[in-house]
Amino acid sequence: MALIFPRPVAEFADKLRLSSVKFWLDGQEEYSGLGSGEFLAADLGPKIWKAEVSIMDLRHADAAEVQALIESMDGSIGTFYLYDPRKQYPRLDPGGASLGAANPVIASIGTNRKSLTVSGLPAGYKLSVGDLFHHDYGSNPVRRALHRIAEVATANGAGVTNAFEVRPHLKAGAGVGQAIKLIKPAPKMKIIPGSFDPGTGENVFTTGMRFQAQQTL
């Protein structure tokens, strides 16, 4: 059976056996200094998510399995969905039990493209600063945006939140009615060229396997 790309979370990220991770939003900015000592900054492109992934020490056979998963990306050609293991669920809903079978969607988008409201949540459901969500937009190809919540939001009795800001800004393709995912939110990523380290085999364990990844839109 042929591999599917982007590799789904259950077939890649869930099997990596992570020991540590860095996950951050990286800007593409230009700076210009002024005689006053101040500086000006301008965006040159959209902010993108980056990650540094370290694999736990594994017995050689298990390490070979993880290495095969990573090598199936053909270097930086294949794509996969990767989530921050520290933020698999909303802060106040560890495990996602309170969200249950709810299907939240974007209800409105602010004119500044920095804020939105969400509907379809359980009444009283709270989103905390630092929570993540993703949503898909566009077609051929379908693209995916990942956002970090910058303001507290609470769903009213009808399941609709107050307006709240997120970073990065919402993409031009974001629209009302698009589903958002709060459980294991995962952008589409590629391995940064030359960043994969297969680790070192010592006695019965392989140690030090790691790679870096960058979001692709």
C-alpha distance (Angstrom), angle and dihedral (degrees) to the residues before:
residue distance angle dihedral
M1 . . .
A2 3.80 . .
L3 3.79 119.5 .
I4 3.79 116.5 -108.1
F5 3.80 120.7 -129.5
P6 2.94 130.4 -121.7
R7 3.82 84.1 41.9
P8 3.83 108.3 -126.2
V9 3.81 119.1 -117.3
A10 3.80 92.6 -110.5
E11 3.81 91.8 53.8
F12 3.79 98.9 44.6
A13 3.82 122.3 6.2
D14 3.81 93.8 41.7
K15 3.82 90.2 53.8
L16 3.80 100.0 48.9
R17 3.84 95.9 89.6
L18 3.78 94.1 -142.7
S19 3.79 122.0 -154.1
S20 3.81 96.9 -177.4
V21 3.77 139.7 -6.0
K22 3.78 141.5 -170.8
F23 3.80 114.5 -153.3
W24 3.80 121.5 178.0
L25 3.79 146.3 151.3
D26 3.80 111.0 -109.9
G27 3.78 122.7 -158.1
Q28 3.78 129.2 -145.4
E29 3.78 99.5 -143.6
E30 3.79 138.8 156.4
Y31 3.80 121.4 -146.8
S32 3.78 128.8 -156.6
G33 3.80 122.5 -171.6
L34 3.81 122.1 -136.5
G35 3.78 128.7 -149.2
S36 3.79 89.0 -114.6
G37 3.79 90.6 63.9
E38 3.80 92.4 -106.6
F39 3.79 121.9 114.0
L40 3.78 137.1 -146.7
A41 3.80 123.1 -135.7
A42 3.79 130.5 -162.9
D43 3.79 133.0 -178.3
L44 3.80 114.0 -116.2
G45 3.79 94.5 -175.2
P46 3.79 143.7 -14.1
K47 3.79 119.5 -54.4
I48 3.78 111.8 -107.5
W49 3.79 135.7 -161.8
K50 3.79 121.0 -112.0
A51 3.79 132.0 -173.8
E52 3.79 139.8 -167.6
V53 3.80 110.9 -155.6
S54 3.80 127.8 -164.4
I55 3.80 121.7 -169.8
M56 3.80 120.1 -142.0
D57 3.80 120.6 -111.4
L58 3.80 105.7 -81.3
R59 3.76 138.2 -174.6
H60 3.77 108.7 -100.3
A61 3.81 96.4 -104.0
D62 3.82 91.7 50.9
A63 3.81 91.0 44.9
A64 3.81 89.9 52.4
E65 3.81 89.3 54.0
V66 3.81 92.3 52.3
Q67 3.80 91.0 44.3
A68 3.80 89.8 52.8
L69 3.82 89.6 53.1
I70 3.78 91.4 52.3
E71 3.79 93.9 43.9
S72 3.81 90.2 51.0
M73 3.83 85.4 74.0
D74 3.83 88.4 71.9
G75 3.77 90.5 -130.7
S76 3.80 110.1 -69.2
I77 3.80 96.4 -13.7
G78 3.80 102.7 82.8
T79 3.79 123.5 67.4
F80 3.79 132.2 -144.2
Y81 3.78 142.0 175.6
L82 3.80 113.8 -108.7
Y83 3.80 127.5 -176.9
D84 3.79 131.5 -164.2
P85 3.83 102.6 -107.5
R86 3.82 89.6 -149.2
K87 3.81 90.9 60.1
Q88 3.80 105.2 40.6
Y89 3.82 91.7 129.9
P90 3.80 138.4 22.5
R91 3.80 112.0 -80.5
L92 3.81 95.0 -114.3
D93 3.79 94.7 41.4
P94 3.80 107.0 53.5
G95 3.77 107.5 -174.6
G96 3.82 93.0 15.0
A97 3.81 94.3 -104.2
S98 3.82 94.4 135.8
L99 3.80 92.0 51.1
G100 3.79 89.0 52.8
A101 3.79 114.0 157.3
A102 3.81 94.5 -16.8
N103 3.80 116.3 135.3
P104 3.82 108.1 -152.4
V105 3.79 119.8 -164.0
I106 3.79 137.6 -177.5
A107 3.81 106.0 -86.9
S108 3.81 99.8 -178.4
I109 3.80 139.9 -8.4
G110 3.79 124.9 -142.3
T111 3.79 119.1 -120.5
N112 3.81 89.3 -117.0
R113 3.85 89.9 59.4
K114 3.80 88.3 -130.6
S115 3.80 99.1 93.8
L116 3.78 138.7 50.0
T117 3.77 144.2 164.0
V118 3.79 124.5 -128.3
S119 3.80 128.4 -147.5
G120 3.79 132.8 -170.8
L121 3.80 95.9 57.5
P122 3.81 125.3 130.4
A123 3.81 111.9 -91.3
G124 3.80 110.4 -86.5
Y125 3.81 94.2 12.9
K126 3.80 111.2 155.3
L127 3.78 129.9 -147.8
S128 3.79 115.2 -159.4
V129 3.77 132.2 -147.8
G130 3.81 105.1 -90.6
D131 3.81 96.9 30.9
L132 3.80 115.7 130.6
F133 3.80 134.1 -143.2
H134 3.78 136.4 172.3
H135 3.78 133.8 -153.6
D136 3.79 133.3 -173.2
Y137 3.78 123.2 -128.8
G138 3.78 139.8 171.1
S139 3.79 128.6 25.7
N140 3.78 138.0 -111.5
P141 2.94 86.9 45.5
V142 3.78 109.8 23.2
R143 3.80 107.9 -144.3
R144 3.78 129.6 -154.5
A145 3.81 130.8 -144.9
L146 3.80 125.3 -162.9
H147 3.81 119.6 -157.5
R148 3.80 135.1 -173.4
I149 3.79 116.1 -144.6
A150 3.82 113.6 -119.4
E151 3.83 100.0 -176.5
V152 3.79 134.7 40.8
A153 3.80 113.7 -100.0
T154 3.80 128.5 -169.8
A155 3.80 127.1 -169.0
N156 3.80 116.0 -127.3
G157 3.78 124.7 -138.9
A158 3.80 89.8 -75.4
G159 3.81 92.2 53.0
V160 3.82 95.3 -107.2
T161 3.80 121.2 129.8
N162 3.76 130.7 -141.7
A163 3.81 115.1 -104.1
F164 3.80 112.6 -79.3
E165 3.79 136.3 176.8
V166 3.79 126.9 -116.2
R167 3.79 137.3 -174.7
P168 2.93 131.8 -100.7
H169 3.79 100.4 35.7
L170 3.79 116.6 -101.2
K171 3.79 113.4 -88.9
A172 3.78 123.4 -114.0
G173 3.81 88.7 -107.7
A174 3.81 94.6 56.2
G175 3.78 111.5 112.2
V176 3.78 144.6 173.4
G177 3.79 112.7 -84.5
Q178 3.80 96.5 29.9
A179 3.81 112.7 135.0
I180 3.80 118.8 -114.9
K181 3.79 123.3 -152.9
L182 3.80 119.7 -146.0
I183 3.82 96.9 173.9
K184 3.83 114.9 82.6
P185 3.80 93.0 -18.1
A186 3.78 105.1 -157.6
P187 3.80 132.3 -178.2
K188 3.78 122.4 -149.7
M189 3.79 109.6 -99.6
K190 3.80 144.9 177.2
I191 3.79 130.3 -150.7
I192 3.80 111.6 -101.6
P193 3.83 108.0 -115.4
G194 3.78 113.8 -95.1
S195 3.81 95.1 5.8
F196 3.81 99.5 107.6
D197 3.81 114.5 105.0
P198 3.83 113.1 -175.2
G199 3.79 92.0 -156.4
T200 3.78 129.7 -129.6
G201 3.79 127.2 -74.5
E202 3.81 112.3 -130.9
N203 3.80 122.6 171.8
V204 3.83 103.6 -47.7
F205 3.81 98.4 -20.5
T206 3.79 137.1 72.7
T207 3.80 111.4 -145.5
G208 3.78 136.1 -172.9
M209 3.82 101.6 31.0
R210 3.82 109.0 158.7
F211 3.79 145.9 144.2
Q212 3.79 141.8 -176.7
A213 3.78 124.9 -126.4
Q214 3.77 137.3 -166.1
Q215 3.79 131.4 -160.4
T216 3.76 117.5 -105.7
L217 3.79 120.3 -159.8
